[in-house]
Amino acid sequence: MAQRKGPAVWAAFLWPGGHHHGAWRLPGSTGDDIMSFDNYRRMALDCERAKFDVVFLGDRLDAWPLPDEYLARTARGARLETITLTAALAAVTSRIGLVATASTTFSEPFNLARQIGSLDHISGGRIGWNVVTSYTDDQAQNYGLDHIPPRPARYARAQEFLDVVKGLWDTYEDDAVLRDKETGQFFDADRFHKLGHEGSHFKVAGPLNMERPPQGHPVICQAGASKDGIAFAARNGELLFSINSSIERARDYYQAIKTGAADAGRDPDDIKVLASINPVIGRTQDEAEEKYQQMQRLLDDDVSRTFAEMYFGMDLSGYPLDELVPEIELPDASHGMPRAHQEYMLNKARDEKLTMRQLVYGFNGTNIYPKSAEAAADEFQEWYETGAADGFILQISHVPEGVTDFVELVVPILRRRGLIREDYVGTTLRENLGLARPVNRHTTARSVPA
Amino acid sequence: MAQRKGPAVWAAFLWPGGHHHGAWRLPGSTGDDIMSFDNYRRMALDCERAKFDVVFLGDRLDAWPLPDEYLARTARGARLETITLTAALAAVTSRIGLVATASTTFSEPFNLARQIGSLDHISGGRIGWNVVTSYTDDQAQNYGLDHIPPRPARYARAQEFLDVVKGLWDTYEDDAVLRDKETGQFFDADRFHKLGHEGSHFKVAGPLNMERPPQGHPVICQAGASKDGIAFAARNGELLFSINSSIERARDYYQAIKTGAADAGRDPDDIKVLASINPVIGRTQDEAEEKYQQMQRLLDDDVSRTFAEMYFGMDLSGYPLDELVPEIELPDASHGMPRAHQEYMLNKARDEKLTMRQLVYGFNGTNIYPKSAEAAADEFQEWYETGAADGFILQISHVPEGVTDFVELVVPILRRRGLIREDYVGTTLRENLGLARPVNRHTTARSVPA
C-alpha cells in the first residue's frame, strides 16, 4: 500500500462521564456532572482550537441495560439527548463539525429530516448524522415493543428511512429561493418539489418545510460493524467508525469497506474510515501508565463483570477472574457493535493471554493507549500512512483531562508531522472532509435532456 | 373584578418572516432570510434585555397548506424546526424562557421526554413545551396517514402522552443523584424508577436516561382553542395562548379557563392566560398607521384570499371583495386554532362592518395594534388590570423592527407603570412565572405513610 501524506481526519467522541467507567471518580474529573452542557461546551471549544474535524456525540435510547444496583455505580444512567445538545453546541462553536446520533428504528423520517436539516442550517453546514438502528430489547421497550426487530428488518427500514430523508432535503432546489422583495416572489414554485414517497415502511407526501441544508445533505455517519451494517455503510456511509484490535485487522476492514463502496458504484474516497482509539496520554510512558492504572483502580469486579456480561449478552459468573480467558462461545444472536466489542476483546485476550479479570476490566474502550505523546503520534502515523484508517475517533476516557492532554501533548506533534491541519480549509464539514456536496435529485433530472 | 397590580407576563411569538404575510418585503426586514439562526438570536437577546418572560416559537409539520403558486409568494414555506432552534437559543441566552412547539400526534413520548428534558437541562430550567396535536390532513400525510385523526382521539392521545412524559421526567427523584467519587456510588438505586406504563396508546418501560429536569417538569404551554383543547388546557396547561377579538370576549374566555382549572381541582393561579396581540407601534398614531398600511400594500388579493380560504377551509371566490362580509356558514369540521381565527374574524367583521377585502387582508394576526406606544400601553394595562389576561403574547408582525420598536417605545412606558418587571426574579421560567415546581410522584408517594 502506498504511503500517503497530509492531514488525517480527527474526531473526538465525548461521553459525559468519560469512556472509562471509573473515570468519573478521578479527582478533578467533571465526569460526575453528566447533565452539564457547560462541560461539553468547553471540550468542544478545546477541540475546535485544535482544529479537529468533528465532535462526535453518541447516544442510546435507554439508561444502559445494567441491573440498577450496578448502573448506580457508573456515570452511564443519564445524559443529554444528542440532537438538542448538538444544536446548543452549534450555537457556541463556529468551525468544527458536529455529529449527532439518531435512530431510524424509533423515529419518523419527517421529524428527523427536519431536525438534522435544521441543525445544518443553524451550524452553517457543519453537521453529520450518525445513523443507528438501535439493537437492544430494553430500548425497544421504551417504544411499545417487547423485542427489538431483527437486524435485516432494521436495516431495510434504515435504508428506506434514509432515502426518504434525502428526498425531503431535496424539496427546494438550490436556486429555488429568490427572496425578491420587489416582485413579492419568495421562491420559484417550479423548483419546489413534493416527495410523494410510498414504500414498505413509510408514506410521506412532503414537501419538507425547509430550504435545502447548506451541505445539501448533512454528512452520513455510521458504525458499520455487522454484516448488514457494513453493507449499509458501503452504500450510504461517508464517515465511518470502526473497532479493530490490531493494525492488520484494521487494514483488512479498511479494504473491505473501500471495496464494498466501489462495488456499490461509489468512489472509495467518498468514505472516510476512522479507527476508534482511547488515548490515555502522558509526557512519558510511565506517566501514561500511571494515569491508566489510576482509573483502573476506580473499578470493581462486580461492575466490570456486569459491563462485560452486557456486551457478551451472557452470564460470565462461571469463569474465575484469576484464570486465563478460555474459548468462549458467543451467543448466535450477537452482532453489530456488541459483536465488534466481543470479537475485539476475545482477539485481544488470545493475542495477549489475558486473565478474565483483565478481560472484564478491559470493557472501557478499544485500543486503549496508555502511551507517551510521542509514541501515540508514532502509532497514529503508522495506522494512517499504511492504510489502516483515514483518521481517528478518539473515545475520550476521562473528561476533561483526556481532551486537554491530547490537545496539549499530542496535537503539536501531529501538527509538526502534517497529520493534523493548520486551519480549517472550508466552512462546512463536507468541505473540511473533502466530500462533494450532493447534487439535488431534481436539478440532476432537470439537466438531463428528456 | 378587582384591579390588580404588578408585572404582567410578556411573551414574544417569533415567526421567521414576521406574522404579517407581506412584512418580509419591507425594506430593512430580515424576514426574507427565514432559515437564519442569527436573526432569532438577535431578537431573543433584545427580548431578554427587555426582561420578557418568554420567546415563543411556533411550528407546523408542513410547509403550509396553500397552493404552491401562492405559497411561493409568502415567507411561510420553510423554517427551522423549533426543538433544535430552542436548544441553540438556550446556548446564547441566559435568563429568558424559551417555548418550543412539539406535536403529540406525530412523535413518541420517549423521544420528546428526552428532547424537552434535555432542553431544560441545557437552558438551566428555562423551557416550556407548547403541546399541540396538529390539525390538518397535509401534516398527517407526512406521517403515513391520509387524514388527521379526529380531535377527541388526538386529545386522548395527547393526555396519555403527557402523562407518560411527566412520569419519565420523574425517573430520578431530586435527591437520587449522589455523585460520590469516594465510594463510587453515582446515584441511589432506591430513588431511581422505571415507568412500566401500559395504556391505550403507549407502552413505555422506562427508566428515562436523564436526571430530573431543573424545573421538575418544564412548563406546559397550550393554545386551548377548541372545546377539547380548553378542557385539556384546564387540566394540564400552565401558560395559555388565547385569541379573542374584544376585551369582553377575552374576559369571558379568561373566566372560563380559570373556572375550568378550579373544576379540575387546580389553583386558578397556576394557569397564566396570555392574550394574542400583533403590535404595530409608532411614536404617534399616524406613524403606526402608516407602518401598518405599508405592510398592507405589500399584500395582494390572491394570496390574501388564499390565506383566508385556508383558515376557513372553504372556497371564498364567490364573495365579491368590495362587498360587506355576509353571514358565512362555517364548515362543521372546523375547530381549534382555525375555528378561533374564523370566529375572531367574523366577530370583527360584524362589529366593524368590514368588506370581504378587509376580511381577507386581515388574516395577518389577531388584535393588530397600529397604535402609538402610549395608546398600546393603555390598552395592555386595561386588559391586564381588568382580568382579560395575565399577560400578552406579542405576535411580531415584522422582523426585526417589530421587536425593536416594541422594546424601545413601549417597554419603557410599561416599566414606568410597573407592568413589566425590572429584572428576572428567579433563574428558571417557573420561578419567573410564579409557578410551583412539581413534586416528584415517587417522592410524594414516599412521604405519605403506607
Interface residues (C-beta under 8 A of the other chain):
Chain A: G22 W24 R25 L26 P27 S29 D32 D33 I34 M35 F37 R41 R60 L61 D62 A63 W64 D68 E69 L71 A72 R73 T74 A75 G77 A78 R79 L80 E81 I83 T84 L85 T86 A87 A88 L89 A90 A91 V92 F106 S107 E108 F110 N111 R114 Q115 G117 S118 L119 H121 I122 D138 Q141 N142 Y143 G144 Y172 R179 K181 G184 Q185 F186 F187 D188 A189 F192 F202 K203 V204 A205 G206 P207 L208 N209 M210 E211 L298 D300
Chain B: G22 W24 R25 L26 P27 S29 D32 D33 I34 M35 F37 R41 R60 L61 D62 A63 W64 D68 E69 L71 A72 R73 T74 A75 G77 A78 R79 L80 E81 I83 T84 L85 T86 A87 A88 L89 A90 A91 V92 F106 S107 E108 F110 N111 R114 Q115 G117 S118 L119 H121 I122 D138 Q141 N142 Y143 G144 Y172 R179 K181 G184 Q185 F186 F187 D188 A189 F192 F202 K203 V204 A205 G206 P207 L208 N209 M210 E211 L298 D300
